[in-house]
Amino acid sequence: MSDSPERRSPLEVLGPGLVTGAADDDPSGIGTYSQVGAQFGYGLAWTMFFGFPLLASIQAICARIGATTGRGIAQNLRRNYPPWLLRVVVVMLLIANVINLGADLGAMGAVLALVVPGPVLLYTALFALLSVTLEVLLSYAQYERILKWTTLSLFAYVGVVFVADVPWRTAIFDIVVPHIAFDRDNAMALVAIFGTTISPYLFFWQAGQEVEEQHRRHTKPLHVTPRRHARAELARIRTDTLVGMGFSHLTALFIIVATAATLNAHGITDIASAAQAAEALRPIAGDFAFALFALGIIGTGLLAVPILAGSAAYAVSETFGWTEGLDRKPREAKAFYGAIAFATAGGVALNFTGIDPMRALYWAAVVNGLLAPPLMVVTMLIAKNRRIMGNLAVSGWLEFGGWISTAVMWIVAGVFLLS
């Protein structure tokens, strides 16, 4: 097999995991990490160090479900579990995704208006139109390459750190040693952090992209392939996921450190959006830091918006048995592409309702944090079901990591609700 995992180049090995990890740092996430850095300084930086194995575990399990069964999470639910469970899961995902889409698109429009003065709502709608057009008109192979190259925009936040005056001894200590306070502000911040890093749309997207990869390469699901090939493919998934989620958490850590060293250090502790964080950096760290931060917001938005809409479309299409996939022509999957357009339009509409899209950035992460735990339980049930996964059902350390990740999300959500 010419494109088997053993013979692929490093860039080819990095695919769904890398793109999913980069999309995790969307404008909603940037707004959340900026607020955390501004409000708490380096005090919550430890969550990035702690959260990496949690995200990597659950995303590897989602990828394994897609690659093993040749079906996405929603389709596995439809085939193996009661219909009411599928409906609840998909409705929850759509709620979270549309809120996230509205927040991300609004942030991109606001940031562009800072760079090129103009109407924010028009810019918001144009970003949405661009995203839908690229998803519909480009082939999967072309679109995958664009998504991979868009991940480079995250390096902008590395640059911001290097132009800020960071007290590294303090920062490293807070990254390694957890500081936990049991009050409402800290509880809300924890839910927002874990909600924006362990998000429902990431589960559906990475599983769906593993299925897309099989369609593109004309290979079979792993449960019906030779054991040697299955082992090599699982190793590829593990590498791809670890690199992608590591990239995601490292970038998030840089954003927290950058805003702590600039905004928090100068007494700016209330940041309502990623755009406001970028603007606040200008008088403190200079125009170059502002430009880098703004570039990163727009770049990650162009990466995350189609993934948010795409994951919703996968879930809805799998629920109703529609033809799906970015490798399909629009005429072959009209309902699938219609779902992408509909979800994106819903996000745009939120920006016209009078709801402050800037505040929505932070609350989108909170909504994800409350919706993720039940979805993670469903994902683990699928991954452990030998009737679905065969001999490749998750076990050992991966299973342990998945359940620990699920438990942590339940605890974080419970602490927030009780506070």
N, C-alpha and C positions, 0 to 999 in steps of 0.2 A: 504494500500500500504506500503510494508515494508520499502521502501527507500524514503518515502515522506519527504518533507522538515521538517515537524514537528518532525520527528524521527531521523534525521541525526545527526551524531556527528559533532562538530565544524570543524574537519579536512575535513569531507565530504561536509560541506556547502561551504568551501573555495575550489573553483575549477577553472573554466575558468577565473574569475576575478583576482584571485591571480596569476595565471600563466601569464596572459596577462600583469598585472602590473609589474611583475618581468622582463618579456621579454622587457619591455619598457626601462630598464636600460641595453641595449645591449652595446657591445664595441663601437659602433658608439656614443651612448649616453654618455658613460664614457669618450670618447675622447672629446666630446662637453663640458661636465660639467668640465672636467679638464682644458680645454682651458679657459673657462669662469672664473674659480677660479684663474687660474694663471694670466690671463690678467687683470681682474677687481677686484681681491680680493673678498671681501664680497659684493661688490656693486650691483651685480645682484642676490644675494641669495633670494631676495624677490620674484623672479619669481616662486620659488617652492611653497611658501605659497599662492601666488595668483593663480597659475595654477592648484592646486589640485582640486577645485570644477569644473573647466572647463573640465578637463580630466575625472573626475568621472561622470559628467553629460552625456557627449557624449558616453562614454563606456557603461554606464547603458542603454542608449537608444539602442545602437547596440545589447547588450545582450537581451534586451526586444524584439527587432525585431526577432531575431533568435528563442527565446523561444515561442513567441506568434504565429508566422506563421509556425514554423517548417522548415523554409528555411533561407538560408544565404542572405546577402545583394544583391549579384549579381543575385541570382535566383529571388528575389523579383523585381529587376529591369527588368529582362527579361520578367516576367509575366505581368508587369503593366505599363511599360514605353516604349518609342520609342527605337528601336534597336540601333540607333546611340548613344544614351546616355549611354547605357550599354557598347558599344565598347570603347567610350572615357574614361569612368571610369576605365575599366579593363586595357586598355593600360597605363593609368597614374599610376595605381597601380603596374603593372609589371616593369615600368621604375624605380619607387622609390624602389621597393623591390630588384631588381637585383643590383642596386647601393649599397643599404644597405647591401646585402649579400656579395658583394665584399669587402666592407669596413670592415665588421665584421670578415669575414674569414681571411682577410689580417692582421687584428689586432691580432687575436688569434695566427696566425702563427708567427708573429713578437714577441709576448710576450713569446711563448714557446721557441723561439730561444734565448731569453735572459736567460731563466732558464736552458735549455738544448741546448747548442750551436749546430747549424745545419742549413740546408737550409730552409729558410723561406717559399719558394714556395712549397716545399715538405710537410712541416707541414700544410700549408694552404689547400692543396689538401687532406691530410689525415683527417683533421677535417671535411671537406665537405663529404668525403666518410663515416666517422663514423656517421655523422648526418643523411644522407640518409639511411644508413643501419638500424639504429635504428627505423626510421619512417616506413620503409617498413616491417621489420621482426617482430617487436613487436606488440602485440595487443594494442588496444586503452587503455584498463584498465592498462596494464603494462606501457605503455608510459606516461600516465597521472601521474602515481605515480612517475616516474623518473623526470618528469617536476616539480612536486611539491617539491620534495626533492632538486632539483637543485636550487630552489629559495633561499635556505639557504646560497649559495655562496655570496649573497648580504651582509650578515652580515660582510664580510671582510672589507667593507668600514666603518662600525661602529668602528671596531678595529683600523683602520688607524687614525681616529679622536682622539682616546684616547691615541695614542702615539705621537700626534702632540701637539704643544704648542699653543692652540687656545685662543685668547682674547675674551672670551665669551660675554662680555658686548657689544663690537663692533659688533660681529657677530650677536647677537640677534637683536640689533637695526637695522642693515641692512636687516635682514630677515623680520622684521615687517614693516619697513618704506621704501617704494619704492624710488629708486634714478633713475631718467630717464634723459638721455642725448640724444639729437637729432642729432647724427652724424652717419656716415656710420658704424663705428666699433660697436657701440651699437646696431644699427639697425640690422646688420648682426648677432650679438650675440643673439638678441631677436628672430629672425627668426630661428636660429639654436636651441635655447633652446625649443621654442614651437614646432618646427618641429620634434625634437627628443622625446618630451613627448606626443604630440598629433599627432600620425603618422597614415597614411592610413592603414597600414597592421594590426594595432591593431583592427580597426573597423571590418574588415572581419574575423579576427581570433576569436574574442570573440563571434560574432554572430554564426559563424560556430561551435564553441565548445558547445554552448548551444543546437544546433541541435544534435551534437554528444551525449551529455548527455541524450537527450530524446531517442535516438536510443539505448544507452547502458542500460537505465532503462526501456525501452519498455513503455514509456508514450507518450501521445498525445500532440500536440501543445496546448498552453494555451487557444487559442480562442475556442477550442472545449472541454475544461475540466470544471468540476464544479467550481463555483466561489470561493469556499473556498480553493480549491487546487491552483487555479490561484493566489489568494492573497498570500498564503504561499510561492509559488514559486517566485513571484515578490519580496517578502521580502527577500528571500534567495539571489536573484540576487543583490538586493540593498546592503546587507551585504557583499557579496563576492566582489562586485565592489569597495565599499568604502574601505575595507581592502586592496585589491590588489593595488588600485591606491594610497592609503595612504602609503603603503609600498614602492611603486615606488618613490614617491616624497620625502619621508624621506631619502631613499638611495641616491637619486640625490643630496639632500641638504648636506648630509654627504660628498659626493665627492667634491662639491664646497668648503665646509668649510675646508676639509683636504688639498686641493691643494692651497687654499688661505693662509692657515696658514703655509704652507711649501714652495711651489714654489714661490708664489707672495711675501711672506715676505722676500725671499732671492733674489729677483730681477729676477727670471726666469718667464718671461711673455709670451713666445711664445712656446706653446706646440702643436705639429702637430698631435699627436696621443695618444691613451690610452697607448700604449707601451712606448712611450717616457715619458709620465707622470709617469709611474711606475719606469722607470730607473732613472728619475730625483729625485724621492723620496729617493733613496737609500743613497746618501751621506748626505742628510739632516735629514731624519727621521730614517735611519738605514735599515738593511737588513730585519727586521721583517715587517716593513711597506711596503717595496718593495714586499716582498713575498705575503702579504695580498692583495695588489693592483693587482698583477699579477694573483693570484688565482681567484680573483673576475672577472677579464676580461675573463679568459678562461671559468669559470663556467657560467657566463651570456651569453657568446657566444654560449656555448652548449645548452643553453635554447632558445636563440633568433633565431639562424640560422634555426632550423626546423620550428619555428613559421613563420618566414619570407617566407620560401619556401612553407609551408603549406597554408598560407593565399593566396598566389598567385595561388596555385593549387585549392583551393576552388573557387576562383573567376573565373578562366578559366573553371573549370568543370561545374560550375553553368551556365556559359555563353553558353556552348555547350550542356548542358543537359547530361553530362557524369555521370556515377555512381561515387560517391565520398564518402570520409570519411575514417578516420583512423581506424574505426571499421571494415572496409571491408578488406577482404583478397586481396593480390596483384593481384591474378588472376581475382578477381571480379571488380577491379577498376584499370586496367592497365593504362589508360590514366591519372587518378588522380595522381598515384604514378610517372608516367612518367613526369608529370608537375612539381612535387617536384624535381625530379632529374635534369630536364632541367633548372629550375630556379637556383638551387644550382650550377650547372655547369657553368651557365652564370656568377654567382658571382665569381667563381674560375677563369674563363677566363679573367675577368677584371684585375686580379692581374698579368696576363701574357702579358698584352698589353703595359706595360711601364707606365701606369697611376700610380702615387704614391698612394698606398692604404692608407697611413697615412693622406695625405691631403683629401682623399676621405671620411674619417670619418666625418670631419666637413661639407664637402659639401653635404654628404648624408642627414644630418639633414636639411640643407638649402633647398634641393630639396623637402623633405617631407613637410617642412613648406610652400612651394609654392603650392604643390599639394593637401594638406589637405583641404583648404577652400572649393573648389567646391565639393569635396567628402562629406564634412559635410553637405552642402546644400542638396545633394541628400539623405543622410541618414535621415535628418529631414523631408524631403518630404514623405519618406516612413513611418516614425514613426507617422506622423500626418494623414496619409491617412486611414480613417475609412473603406474603401473598402478592405484594406489590413489587418489592425490591429483590426477591429471590435470595440468592447467596450473597448479594452485595448490600443487604440491609446494614445500616450503620451499627457499629459496636465499638467496644473498647474506649480509647481515649476520645475519639470523635463523638461518640454517643455521650460520654461524660461531659465534654465541653458543651455540647448542644443543650443538655439539660441544665447545666450550671448557668449558661447564658439565659435560658428561659426563666430560671428561678430568680436570677438577678433582676430581670426586667419586671417580674411580678412584684418583687420587693420594692423596687424603685417607684413603681406606680402606686403601690399600697402606701408607701411613706408620703407621697405627694397627696393622695386623697385624704389620709388621716390628718395631715398637717393643715 
